[in-house]
Amino acid sequence: MASSTAIRELQRDLENKANDLSKLQKDIAKNHQVRKKYTVQLGENELVLKELDLLDEDANVYKLIGPVLVKQDLAEANANVRKRIDYISAELKRLDATLQDLEEKQNSKKDAVCFLYFSPVFSCAGMMSLLFFWPTLWILINNDI
C-alpha cells in the first residue's frame, strides 16, 4: 500500500515538473516571437536612417501623424530614428538576457524530469505505470525551440 502511494506521489511530482517544463517552453516561444518583431522593426528603422542620411540638408521630411503628413526638420527626424534604434536595441538585449535565463531554467527542469523519471526509486511496476507519460515527456524534453 505504501508503495502505491509513493508511486502516485511520484507520478504527481513528475506531472507537475512536466507541466512546468511545458510552461517554460511556451515562454521561450513567446520570447522568440517578440524578439522577431523587434528585429524586423530594427531593420526597418536602420533602413530609414540610411535613407535620411542620403538626403540633403534642405530636403523636406514629413512624418505621418494619423491621417496627416506633418513637415519635420531633418535633424529632428534623424534624432527620432536614432532614439528608436537605441530603444529597440536595448529591448533586444533585454530579451536575449531573458531568453538565456529561460533556457537555463528549461535545462534545469529537463534534468529534474529525467532524474525523476529514471529515478532508481521506481520499481518495475512503478515504471510500467508511468510509461504512458513517456511520449509526452520525450516531446517536452527534446523540443528545442
Z-matrix of the N, CA and C atoms (Angstrom, degrees):
N
C 1 1.450
C 2 1.527 1 111.25
N 3 1.327 2 116.85 1 -42.37
C 4 1.459 3 120.54 2 179.14
C 5 1.525 4 109.81 3 -64.97
N 6 1.314 5 115.40 4 -32.87
C 7 1.464 6 119.97 5 -179.48
C 8 1.527 7 110.83 6 -65.70
N 9 1.332 8 117.00 7 -43.59
C 10 1.466 9 118.68 8 -179.60
C 11 1.530 10 110.93 9 -69.64
N 12 1.317 11 118.34 10 -32.57
C 13 1.464 12 121.59 11 176.23
C 14 1.527 13 109.75 12 -66.21
N 15 1.297 14 116.39 13 -42.33
C 16 1.469 15 120.65 14 178.71
C 17 1.522 16 110.54 15 -64.16
N 18 1.330 17 115.93 16 -39.77
C 19 1.467 18 119.96 17 179.60
C 20 1.518 19 110.06 18 -65.03
N 21 1.349 20 117.05 19 -43.97
C 22 1.461 21 119.94 20 178.58
C 23 1.525 22 111.42 21 -62.19
N 24 1.321 23 115.47 22 -40.03
C 25 1.460 24 119.48 23 178.63
C 26 1.539 25 110.69 24 -64.88
N 27 1.311 26 116.42 25 -41.40
C 28 1.457 27 120.32 26 177.84
C 29 1.530 28 111.29 27 -67.00
N 30 1.327 29 116.30 28 -35.96
C 31 1.460 30 119.95 29 176.64
C 32 1.528 31 110.56 30 -62.89
N 33 1.332 32 116.31 31 -44.87
C 34 1.466 33 120.81 32 178.66
C 35 1.525 34 110.70 33 -61.82
N 36 1.320 35 115.77 34 -43.40
C 37 1.458 36 120.70 35 179.18
C 38 1.530 37 110.63 36 -62.60
N 39 1.317 38 116.00 37 -43.15
C 40 1.461 39 120.98 38 178.12
C 41 1.520 40 110.89 39 -63.47
N 42 1.314 41 116.91 40 -42.51
C 43 1.458 42 121.54 41 179.05
C 44 1.533 43 110.69 42 -63.61
N 45 1.326 44 117.69 43 -42.89
C 46 1.467 45 121.82 44 178.99
C 47 1.528 46 111.15 45 -62.99
N 48 1.312 47 115.96 46 -43.80
C 49 1.466 48 119.57 47 179.75
C 50 1.532 49 110.76 48 -66.88
N 51 1.317 50 117.13 49 -37.56
C 52 1.468 51 120.55 50 177.21
C 53 1.530 52 110.38 51 -65.97
N 54 1.326 53 117.56 52 -38.70
C 55 1.472 54 120.69 53 176.82
C 56 1.528 55 111.26 54 -65.54
N 57 1.340 56 116.41 55 -40.57
C 58 1.468 57 120.19 56 176.85
C 59 1.525 58 110.60 57 -61.84
N 60 1.321 59 116.16 58 -41.45
C 61 1.459 60 120.78 59 178.55
C 62 1.528 61 110.77 60 -63.18
N 63 1.311 62 116.62 61 -41.00
C 64 1.462 63 121.20 62 178.51
C 65 1.532 64 110.99 63 -63.25
N 66 1.325 65 117.01 64 -41.67
C 67 1.467 66 120.81 65 177.97
C 68 1.525 67 111.13 66 -62.83
N 69 1.325 68 116.40 67 -41.86
C 70 1.459 69 119.79 68 178.10
C 71 1.527 70 111.19 69 -62.19
N 72 1.314 71 116.77 70 -40.27
C 73 1.460 72 120.20 71 179.52
C 74 1.531 73 110.89 72 -66.03
N 75 1.325 74 117.50 73 -35.56
C 76 1.462 75 120.24 74 175.69
C 77 1.528 76 110.71 75 -66.57
N 78 1.333 77 117.02 76 -39.47
C 79 1.461 78 120.69 77 177.90
C 80 1.529 79 110.92 78 -64.52
N 81 1.311 80 116.59 79 -38.43
C 82 1.466 81 120.61 80 177.70
C 83 1.521 82 109.86 81 -64.84
N 84 1.320 83 116.93 82 -42.55
C 85 1.469 84 120.48 83 178.95
C 86 1.529 85 110.71 84 -62.76
N 87 1.334 86 116.68 85 -41.38
C 88 1.469 87 120.48 86 178.61
C 89 1.531 88 110.20 87 -64.14
N 90 1.328 89 116.62 88 -40.84
C 91 1.456 90 121.34 89 177.57
C 92 1.528 91 110.71 90 -59.49
N 93 1.332 92 116.38 91 -42.61
C 94 1.463 93 120.35 92 178.77
C 95 1.531 94 111.26 93 -62.84
N 96 1.327 95 116.96 94 -39.80
C 97 1.468 96 120.18 95 179.50
C 98 1.525 97 111.31 96 -64.23
N 99 1.329 98 116.77 97 -45.07
C 100 1.463 99 121.12 98 -179.67
C 101 1.525 100 109.53 99 -65.71
N 102 1.330 101 116.27 100 -40.97
C 103 1.462 102 120.73 101 179.41
C 104 1.535 103 110.74 102 -62.44
N 105 1.309 104 115.52 103 -39.93
C 106 1.467 105 120.39 104 178.88
C 107 1.530 106 110.34 105 -61.82
N 108 1.340 107 116.56 106 -43.32
C 109 1.466 108 121.55 107 179.33
C 110 1.527 109 110.81 108 -61.19
N 111 1.339 110 117.17 109 -45.60
C 112 1.457 111 120.65 110 179.66
C 113 1.528 112 111.77 111 -66.93
N 114 1.313 113 117.09 112 -35.16
C 115 1.463 114 120.27 113 178.86
C 116 1.530 115 110.48 114 -64.13
N 117 1.333 116 116.21 115 -41.34
C 118 1.467 117 120.33 116 177.16
C 119 1.526 118 109.82 117 -63.54
N 120 1.325 119 117.11 118 -45.36
C 121 1.465 120 120.71 119 179.45
C 122 1.529 121 111.65 120 -61.98
N 123 1.330 122 116.41 121 -38.92
C 124 1.462 123 120.06 122 178.48
C 125 1.528 124 110.33 123 -62.82
N 126 1.315 125 116.72 124 -44.45
C 127 1.462 126 120.51 125 178.03
C 128 1.521 127 112.07 126 -61.13
N 129 1.324 128 116.49 127 -43.00
C 130 1.468 129 120.25 128 178.84
C 131 1.528 130 111.09 129 -62.76
N 132 1.323 131 116.92 130 -43.94
C 133 1.461 132 120.59 131 -178.72
C 134 1.527 133 111.75 132 -68.28
N 135 1.326 134 117.09 133 -35.71
C 136 1.463 135 119.44 134 176.22
C 137 1.527 136 110.74 135 -66.04
N 138 1.315 137 116.85 136 -36.51
C 139 1.463 138 121.17 137 176.48
C 140 1.527 139 110.62 138 -65.39
N 141 1.335 140 117.17 139 -42.49
C 142 1.470 141 121.22 140 177.46
C 143 1.524 142 109.76 141 -61.96
N 144 1.327 143 117.72 142 -41.84
C 145 1.462 144 121.25 143 179.64
C 146 1.533 145 110.92 144 -62.41
N 147 1.324 146 116.41 145 -41.36
C 148 1.476 147 119.65 146 177.37
C 149 1.525 148 110.63 147 -62.87
N 150 1.321 149 116.35 148 -40.79
C 151 1.469 150 120.06 149 178.65
C 152 1.531 151 111.05 150 -65.37
N 153 1.323 152 116.74 151 -40.34
C 154 1.467 153 119.99 152 178.46
C 155 1.525 154 111.02 153 -65.75
N 156 1.326 155 116.91 154 -34.63
C 157 1.466 156 120.32 155 179.14
C 158 1.524 157 111.79 156 -67.66
N 159 1.323 158 117.15 157 -23.53
C 160 1.465 159 120.63 158 179.60
C 161 1.530 160 112.86 159 -78.65
N 162 1.322 161 116.35 160 -17.04
C 163 1.466 162 120.64 161 -175.77
C 164 1.522 163 112.31 162 -76.89
N 165 1.349 164 115.37 163 152.23
C 166 1.467 165 121.39 164 173.37
C 167 1.525 166 108.63 165 -74.50
N 168 1.337 167 115.03 166 161.61
C 169 1.473 168 120.61 167 -179.32
C 170 1.527 169 112.37 168 -60.45
N 171 1.312 170 117.83 169 -32.25
C 172 1.463 171 121.04 170 -176.19
C 173 1.532 172 113.32 171 -95.19
N 174 1.329 173 116.80 172 11.32
C 175 1.470 174 120.23 173 -179.04
C 176 1.530 175 110.66 174 -71.18
N 177 1.326 176 114.73 175 149.80
C 178 1.457 177 120.41 176 177.56
C 179 1.532 178 109.24 177 -86.79
N 180 1.326 179 115.07 178 132.10
C 181 1.464 180 121.69 179 178.07
C 182 1.516 181 106.82 180 -123.17
N 183 1.312 182 115.79 181 134.52
C 184 1.461 183 120.69 182 -179.68
C 185 1.516 184 109.63 183 -121.97
N 186 1.324 185 113.56 184 144.81
C 187 1.459 186 120.81 185 178.79
C 188 1.521 187 107.49 186 -116.70
N 189 1.340 188 115.14 187 133.90
C 190 1.458 189 120.13 188 179.49
C 191 1.525 190 108.93 189 -83.86
N 192 1.338 191 115.39 190 116.62
C 193 1.466 192 121.42 191 176.65
C 194 1.511 193 106.29 192 -121.57
N 195 1.331 194 115.69 193 104.06
C 196 1.457 195 120.28 194 -174.66
C 197 1.512 196 108.48 195 64.52
N 198 1.328 197 118.15 196 -129.96
C 199 1.471 198 120.52 197 179.51
C 200 1.536 199 113.42 198 -90.97
N 201 1.347 200 117.13 199 6.68
C 202 1.464 201 120.77 200 -172.20
C 203 1.532 202 110.52 201 -115.81
N 204 1.348 203 115.78 202 138.10
C 205 1.458 204 121.07 203 171.39
C 206 1.522 205 108.25 204 -91.10
N 207 1.330 206 117.29 205 123.38
C 208 1.455 207 122.83 206 -178.36
C 209 1.526 208 108.33 207 -113.04
N 210 1.331 209 115.97 208 131.46
C 211 1.461 210 120.86 209 179.52
C 212 1.525 211 109.24 210 -65.91
N 213 1.347 212 114.42 211 138.06
C 214 1.454 213 120.07 212 -177.31
C 215 1.525 214 108.62 213 -135.14
N 216 1.319 215 116.47 214 145.69
C 217 1.454 216 122.40 215 177.79
C 218 1.534 217 109.08 216 -67.23
N 219 1.322 218 117.89 217 141.13
C 220 1.465 219 122.28 218 -178.66
C 221 1.524 220 111.30 219 -60.32
N 222 1.318 221 117.22 220 -42.47
C 223 1.472 222 120.61 221 179.77
C 224 1.521 223 110.77 222 -63.77
N 225 1.328 224 115.57 223 -40.18
C 226 1.472 225 119.73 224 178.60
C 227 1.527 226 110.94 225 -66.10
N 228 1.317 227 117.05 226 -41.04
C 229 1.464 228 121.25 227 178.11
C 230 1.532 229 110.36 228 -62.72
N 231 1.343 230 116.08 229 -43.98
C 232 1.466 231 120.67 230 177.22
C 233 1.530 232 111.14 231 -59.32
N 234 1.329 233 115.96 232 -45.66
C 235 1.465 234 120.81 233 -179.19
C 236 1.535 235 110.70 234 -62.60
N 237 1.332 236 116.98 235 -42.87
C 238 1.470 237 120.70 236 -179.73
C 239 1.524 238 111.54 237 -63.12
N 240 1.325 239 116.85 238 -43.04
C 241 1.465 240 120.31 239 -179.29
C 242 1.530 241 110.33 240 -66.97
N 243 1.317 242 116.58 241 -40.32
C 244 1.475 243 120.28 242 178.17
C 245 1.533 244 110.76 243 -63.14
N 246 1.330 245 116.81 244 -40.70
C 247 1.470 246 120.24 245 177.53
C 248 1.522 247 110.74 246 -62.87
N 249 1.326 248 116.36 247 -40.96
C 250 1.466 249 119.76 248 178.12
C 251 1.525 250 110.65 249 -63.52
N 252 1.322 251 116.33 250 -42.36
C 253 1.465 252 120.39 251 178.97
C 254 1.529 253 110.19 252 -62.57
N 255 1.326 254 117.36 253 -42.60
C 256 1.471 255 121.08 254 177.94
C 257 1.526 256 110.77 255 -61.77
N 258 1.334 257 116.55 256 -44.81
C 259 1.460 258 121.09 257 -179.54
C 260 1.531 259 110.74 258 -62.67
N 261 1.325 260 116.46 259 -46.94
C 262 1.469 261 120.37 260 -178.41
C 263 1.528 262 110.29 261 -64.61
N 264 1.320 263 117.32 262 -40.24
C 265 1.465 264 120.98 263 178.22
C 266 1.526 265 110.92 264 -62.15
N 267 1.333 266 116.44 265 -41.64
C 268 1.469 267 120.39 266 177.94
C 269 1.531 268 110.75 267 -64.32
N 270 1.321 269 116.96 268 -40.24
C 271 1.468 270 120.38 269 178.06
C 272 1.531 271 111.17 270 -64.51
N 273 1.320 272 116.42 271 -39.08
C 274 1.467 273 119.70 272 178.02
C 275 1.531 274 110.91 273 -64.44
N 276 1.323 275 117.05 274 -40.19
C 277 1.471 276 120.06 275 177.00
C 278 1.524 277 110.54 276 -63.46
N 279 1.332 278 116.22 277 -41.75
C 280 1.471 279 120.25 278 178.75
C 281 1.526 280 110.30 279 -62.92
N 282 1.339 281 115.98 280 -43.44
C 283 1.462 282 120.16 281 179.31
C 284 1.523 283 111.56 282 -64.73
N 285 1.326 284 117.20 283 -36.14
C 286 1.463 285 120.54 284 177.32
C 287 1.528 286 111.22 285 -63.86
N 288 1.337 287 115.61 286 -41.96
C 289 1.470 288 119.76 287 178.67
C 290 1.529 289 110.28 288 -65.51
N 291 1.321 290 116.42 289 -41.78
C 292 1.464 291 120.44 290 178.28
C 293 1.520 292 110.59 291 -63.82
N 294 1.330 293 116.42 292 -41.86
C 295 1.461 294 120.96 293 179.35
C 296 1.521 295 110.85 294 -62.48
N 297 1.314 296 116.85 295 -42.83
C 298 1.466 297 119.91 296 179.09
C 299 1.529 298 110.41 297 -61.86
N 300 1.325 299 116.72 298 -42.60
C 301 1.468 300 121.02 299 178.30
C 302 1.530 301 110.74 300 -62.77
N 303 1.336 302 116.67 301 -44.63
C 304 1.465 303 120.44 302 179.51
C 305 1.527 304 111.63 303 -63.42
N 306 1.330 305 116.88 304 -39.37
C 307 1.462 306 119.87 305 179.75
C 308 1.524 307 111.31 306 -67.50
N 309 1.332 308 116.95 307 -36.23
C 310 1.468 309 120.12 308 175.95
C 311 1.529 310 110.44 309 -64.64
N 312 1.321 311 116.21 310 -43.58
C 313 1.466 312 120.16 311 177.23
C 314 1.523 313 110.54 312 -62.97
N 315 1.340 314 116.38 313 -40.04
C 316 1.457 315 120.73 314 179.74
C 317 1.531 316 110.33 315 -62.35
N 318 1.313 317 116.79 316 -44.60
C 319 1.469 318 119.72 317 179.03
C 320 1.515 319 111.28 318 -63.18
N 321 1.321 320 116.36 319 -38.65
C 322 1.460 321 120.88 320 177.48
C 323 1.530 322 110.77 321 -63.36
N 324 1.340 323 116.13 322 -43.89
C 325 1.475 324 120.26 323 179.05
C 326 1.525 325 110.99 324 -65.88
N 327 1.330 326 116.78 325 -39.05
C 328 1.467 327 120.10 326 177.78
C 329 1.522 328 109.93 327 -59.96
N 330 1.338 329 115.64 328 -44.95
C 331 1.457 330 119.64 329 178.91
C 332 1.522 331 111.31 330 -61.81
N 333 1.334 332 116.20 331 -41.17
C 334 1.468 333 120.22 332 -179.91
C 335 1.527 334 111.00 333 -65.05
N 336 1.337 335 116.46 334 -41.64
C 337 1.463 336 120.28 335 179.39
C 338 1.524 337 109.73 336 -65.25
N 339 1.314 338 116.60 337 -45.66
C 340 1.472 339 119.83 338 179.61
C 341 1.522 340 111.12 339 -62.32
N 342 1.326 341 116.18 340 -43.74
C 343 1.459 342 119.14 341 -179.97
C 344 1.522 343 110.95 342 -61.96
N 345 1.322 344 115.33 343 -44.96
C 346 1.462 345 119.43 344 -179.09
C 347 1.519 346 111.10 345 -65.68
N 348 1.332 347 115.78 346 -40.79
C 349 1.459 348 119.66 347 -177.28
C 350 1.519 349 111.40 348 -67.98
N 351 1.307 350 116.01 349 -40.32
C 352 1.458 351 119.49 350 -176.78
C 353 1.528 352 112.06 351 -100.46
N 354 1.308 353 116.71 352 16.27
C 355 1.456 354 121.45 353 -178.62
C 356 1.529 355 110.53 354 -61.14
N 357 1.335 356 116.58 355 139.01
C 358 1.471 357 119.35 356 179.04
C 359 1.527 358 112.91 357 -68.06
N 360 1.334 359 117.16 358 -7.91
C 361 1.463 360 120.43 359 178.39
C 362 1.528 361 110.25 360 -64.41
N 363 1.344 362 115.98 361 -31.01
C 364 1.457 363 119.79 362 -178.50
C 365 1.522 364 110.50 363 -69.92
N 366 1.277 365 114.65 364 131.77
C 367 1.460 366 119.04 365 172.01
C 368 1.517 367 107.91 366 -83.46
N 369 1.299 368 116.33 367 176.81
C 370 1.461 369 120.50 368 178.68
C 371 1.527 370 109.73 369 -61.23
N 372 1.321 371 117.30 370 -41.37
C 373 1.467 372 120.42 371 179.52
C 374 1.529 373 110.22 372 -66.74
N 375 1.321 374 116.23 373 -38.40
C 376 1.455 375 119.95 374 178.44
C 377 1.512 376 111.52 375 -64.57
N 378 1.319 377 116.46 376 -40.46
C 379 1.458 378 120.25 377 178.03
C 380 1.521 379 110.11 378 -64.23
N 381 1.325 380 117.22 379 -39.60
C 382 1.464 381 120.10 380 -179.96
C 383 1.527 382 110.32 381 -64.74
N 384 1.324 383 117.01 382 -37.50
C 385 1.463 384 118.78 383 -179.26
C 386 1.529 385 111.53 384 -71.30
N 387 1.333 386 117.44 385 -21.12
C 388 1.459 387 120.73 386 179.80
C 389 1.525 388 113.77 387 -94.96
N 390 1.297 389 117.62 388 -4.32
C 391 1.450 390 120.44 389 -176.08
C 392 1.527 391 112.96 390 -60.28
N 393 1.325 392 117.03 391 -27.34
C 394 1.457 393 118.50 392 179.66
C 395 1.528 394 111.43 393 -65.68
N 396 1.344 395 118.34 394 -19.48
C 397 1.459 396 121.66 395 176.29
C 398 1.522 397 112.10 396 -77.55
N 399 1.303 398 118.97 397 -23.12
C 400 1.455 399 122.06 398 -168.81
C 401 1.530 400 114.60 399 -54.87
N 402 1.335 401 120.59 400 -48.82
C 403 1.478 402 117.52 401 -178.85
C 404 1.526 403 112.40 402 -59.26
N 405 1.313 404 117.62 403 -41.32
C 406 1.457 405 121.05 404 179.44
C 407 1.523 406 110.50 405 -65.78
N 408 1.319 407 117.05 406 -44.51
C 409 1.452 408 120.55 407 179.77
C 410 1.518 409 111.10 408 -64.42
N 411 1.317 410 116.92 409 -40.28
C 412 1.459 411 119.97 410 -179.71
C 413 1.529 412 110.03 411 -60.56
N 414 1.318 413 116.56 412 -42.09
C 415 1.461 414 120.65 413 178.77
C 416 1.524 415 110.16 414 -66.01
N 417 1.336 416 117.73 415 -44.94
C 418 1.453 417 121.50 416 -179.35
C 419 1.524 418 111.61 417 -62.90
N 420 1.321 419 116.34 418 -44.86
C 421 1.461 420 120.88 419 -175.47
C 422 1.524 421 110.92 420 -71.04
N 423 1.299 422 117.96 421 -36.95
C 424 1.459 423 120.86 422 -175.20
C 425 1.516 424 113.72 423 -100.40
N 426 1.308 425 118.44 424 9.34
C 427 1.466 426 121.97 425 -178.63
C 428 1.523 427 108.71 426 -88.90
N 429 1.328 428 116.48 427 83.12
C 430 1.461 429 120.76 428 177.19
C 431 1.512 430 107.91 429 -86.50
N 432 1.315 431 114.96 430 117.29
C 433 1.472 432 121.02 431 -176.58
C 434 1.501 433 109.41 432 -88.10
